[in-house]
Amino acid sequence: MLLSVHIELWGFPMKPAPFDYYAPETVDEAVSLLKKLEDDDIDAKILAGGQSLMPMLSLRMARPDALVDLGKIKTLDYIREENGVIHIGAMTTKRAAEDSALLQQKQPLLHVATQHIGHRQIRNQGTVGGSFAHADPAAEYGAVAQALGMEMVVVGPDGERVIPVDEFYLSFLTTDIDCSEVLTEVRAPVMPGGTGWGFQEICRREGDLAIAGVAVTLKMEAGSCVDVVIAVFGVNAIAARLDDAEQVVNGNTPGEALFAQAGKAAAAALDEPITDVHATAEYRRSLIATLVKRCLTEAVSRAA
Ligand SMILES: Cc1cc2nc3c(=O)[nH]c(=O)nc-3n(C[C@H](O)[C@H](O)[C@H](O)COP(=O)(O)OP(=O)(O)OC[C@H]3O[C@@H](n4cnc5c(N)ncnc54)[C@H](O)[C@@H]3O)c2cc1C
């Protein structure tokens, strides 16, 4: 009671505004429902694991008139490999991804990034698709998707669309998924043999969203780094690859000085990093310089 009084005083109600609730059992049913709600001018939101949406509803940062819960659509829960591509159903929990031997062996960067998401309790409920759809700038999956060139599959009234990552994320918490579309699957290539990879992030406490983070992949050819990919997250509205820093390393012999130079190039290439209660833009730049260096070192040590 005391808590609710305080919360009201501070203007933060802890209960969502009223909404209608729907629980379709198939993707087609969900899409038809979303389309009907859209046509009737009813503001609807998809509910997956609820780990981001429920707090937003409770804080009234989102006030949809209807929730379309995908929890009963069991066909969206899978992780499988087909022709060198790993397919993950949108309703697969992050816990299942974390426990997946397939991911661990064939796409270790995606696997390790998953382990960095929130706490075990969050990963038990939160879905892989929910993370991609939510598009938090500090989400690990954003940078991993950029680094791996992932694809997202959405289904809407006009059928299926496959969206490459560089067209998927549009802005802060905004993706190319339309109101009447459902994200059904994300796809990542199996990591080619011999690829080295690195993943590093800095959080205030374990389980918090990252202040800044980096994902790297590369290969070694005749003693030089090639096919270098460097992606950052937590610093801008969307995760991004940093071409300038990649160019510094590509074709060159690995070493501390080279990696420090790449770190500096990465920091310089950041376009107006976020300043918020957790960190200033300048602090984020300096974190990126350090994390790029660490990730490159890590990646070279793993490359065959
Ligand atoms: C304490 C805490 C710590 C966290 N730490 C991290 C962290 O370190 N890294 C991180 O990445 N995340 C973190 N999260 C967020 C967490 O990963 C969420 O699980 C995730 O952002 C959303 O997944 P969800 O399944 O819970 O989706 P929901 O919360 O149900 O939905 C999130 C958004 O995505 C939309 N959506 C969901 N599924 C679909 C779909 N299939 N098609 C279309 N739209 C869809 C919803 O409409 C909503 O807008 C944290 C959350 C908490 C509470």
The ligand as an SDF file (V2000), in Angstrom:
LIG
                    3D

 53 58  0  0  0  0  0  0  0  0999 V2000
   16.3100   -6.9230  -15.7180 C   0  0  0  0  0  0  0  0  0  0  0  0
   16.3980   -7.0700  -17.2060 C   0  0  0  0  0  0  0  0  0  0  0  0
   17.6440   -7.1410  -17.8050 C   0  0  0  0  0  0  0  0  0  0  0  0
   17.7440   -7.2810  -19.1760 C   0  0  0  0  0  0  0  0  0  0  0  0
   18.9890   -7.3250  -19.7440 N   0  0  0  0  0  0  0  0  0  0  0  0
   19.0950   -7.4400  -21.0780 C   0  0  0  0  0  0  0  0  0  0  0  0
   20.3720   -7.5010  -21.6990 C   0  0  0  0  0  0  0  0  0  0  0  0
   21.4130   -7.4780  -21.0500 O   0  0  0  0  0  0  0  0  0  0  0  0
   20.4050   -7.6030  -23.0620 N   0  0  0  0  0  0  0  0  0  0  0  0
   19.2630   -7.6480  -23.8220 C   0  0  0  0  0  0  0  0  0  0  0  0
   19.3540   -7.7460  -25.0480 O   0  0  0  0  0  0  0  0  0  0  0  0
   18.0540   -7.6030  -23.2530 N   0  0  0  0  0  0  0  0  0  0  0  0
   17.9390   -7.4970  -21.9180 C   0  0  0  0  0  0  0  0  0  0  0  0
   16.6910   -7.4620  -21.3600 N   0  0  0  0  0  0  0  0  0  0  0  0
   15.4970   -7.5390  -22.2430 C   0  0  0  0  0  0  0  0  0  0  0  0
   15.1510   -8.9950  -22.5010 C   0  0  0  0  0  0  0  0  0  0  0  0
   16.1830   -9.5700  -23.2720 O   0  0  0  0  0  0  0  0  0  0  0  0
   13.8190   -9.1950  -23.2470 C   0  0  0  0  0  0  0  0  0  0  0  0
   13.5440  -10.5530  -23.1800 O   0  0  0  0  0  0  0  0  0  0  0  0
   13.7530   -8.8340  -24.7010 C   0  0  0  0  0  0  0  0  0  0  0  0
   14.1310   -7.5070  -24.9340 O   0  0  0  0  0  0  0  0  0  0  0  0
   12.3550   -8.9590  -25.2500 C   0  0  0  0  0  0  0  0  0  0  0  0
   11.9980  -10.2810  -25.4350 O   0  0  0  0  0  0  0  0  0  0  0  0
   10.5790  -10.7860  -24.9570 P   0  0  0  0  0  0  0  0  0  0  0  0
   10.3870  -12.1030  -25.5610 O   0  0  0  0  0  0  0  0  0  0  0  0
   10.4710  -10.6760  -23.4940 O   0  0  0  0  0  0  0  0  0  0  0  0
    9.6210   -9.7560  -25.7290 O   0  0  0  0  0  0  0  0  0  0  0  0
    8.4220   -8.8400  -25.1930 P   0  0  0  0  0  0  0  0  0  0  0  0
    8.8590   -8.0650  -23.9990 O   0  0  0  0  0  0  0  0  0  0  0  0
    7.1970   -9.6370  -25.0670 O   0  0  0  0  0  0  0  0  0  0  0  0
    8.2740   -7.8680  -26.4520 O   0  0  0  0  0  0  0  0  0  0  0  0
    9.2560   -6.8740  -26.7150 C   0  0  0  0  0  0  0  0  0  0  0  0
    8.8480   -6.0850  -27.9680 C   0  0  0  0  0  0  0  0  0  0  0  0
    8.9980   -6.8900  -29.1400 O   0  0  0  0  0  0  0  0  0  0  0  0
    7.7350   -7.0600  -29.8200 C   0  0  0  0  0  0  0  0  0  0  0  0
    7.7250   -8.4580  -30.2520 N   0  0  0  0  0  0  0  0  0  0  0  0
    8.0590   -9.5360  -29.5030 C   0  0  0  0  0  0  0  0  0  0  0  0
    8.0330  -10.6560  -30.2390 N   0  0  0  0  0  0  0  0  0  0  0  0
    7.6650  -10.2810  -31.4870 C   0  0  0  0  0  0  0  0  0  0  0  0
    7.4700  -10.9950  -32.7140 C   0  0  0  0  0  0  0  0  0  0  0  0
    7.6810  -12.3200  -32.7900 N   0  0  0  0  0  0  0  0  0  0  0  0
    7.1040  -10.3060  -33.8140 N   0  0  0  0  0  0  0  0  0  0  0  0
    6.9310   -8.9610  -33.7580 C   0  0  0  0  0  0  0  0  0  0  0  0
    7.1210   -8.2290  -32.6290 N   0  0  0  0  0  0  0  0  0  0  0  0
    7.4650   -8.8730  -31.5030 C   0  0  0  0  0  0  0  0  0  0  0  0
    6.6690   -6.7170  -28.7980 C   0  0  0  0  0  0  0  0  0  0  0  0
    5.4970   -6.2350  -29.3970 O   0  0  0  0  0  0  0  0  0  0  0  0
    7.3830   -5.6530  -27.9700 C   0  0  0  0  0  0  0  0  0  0  0  0
    7.3050   -4.4170  -28.6300 O   0  0  0  0  0  0  0  0  0  0  0  0
   16.5630   -7.3520  -19.9880 C   0  0  0  0  0  0  0  0  0  0  0  0
   15.2970   -7.2970  -19.3760 C   0  0  0  0  0  0  0  0  0  0  0  0
   15.2100   -7.1550  -18.0080 C   0  0  0  0  0  0  0  0  0  0  0  0
   13.8420   -7.1180  -17.3870 C   0  0  0  0  0  0  0  0  0  0  0  0
  1  2  1  0
  2  3  1  0
  2 52  2  0
  3  4  2  0
  4  5  1  0
  4 50  1  0
  5  6  2  0
  6  7  1  0
  6 13  1  0
  7  8  2  0
  7  9  1  0
  9 10  1  0
 10 11  2  0
 10 12  1  0
 12 13  2  0
 13 14  1  0
 14 15  1  0
 14 50  1  0
 15 16  1  0
 16 17  1  0
 16 18  1  0
 18 19  1  0
 18 20  1  0
 20 21  1  0
 20 22  1  0
 22 23  1  0
 23 24  1  0
 24 25  2  0
 24 26  1  0
 24 27  1  0
 27 28  1  0
 28 29  2  0
 28 30  1  0
 28 31  1  0
 31 32  1  0
 32 33  1  0
 33 34  1  0
 33 48  1  0
 34 35  1  0
 35 36  1  0
 35 46  1  0
 36 37  1  0
 36 45  1  0
 37 38  2  0
 38 39  1  0
 39 40  1  0
 39 45  2  0
 40 41  1  0
 40 42  2  0
 42 43  1  0
 43 44  2  0
 44 45  1  0
 46 47  1  0
 46 48  1  0
 48 49  1  0
 50 51  2  0
 51 52  1  0
 52 53  1  0
M  END
$$$$
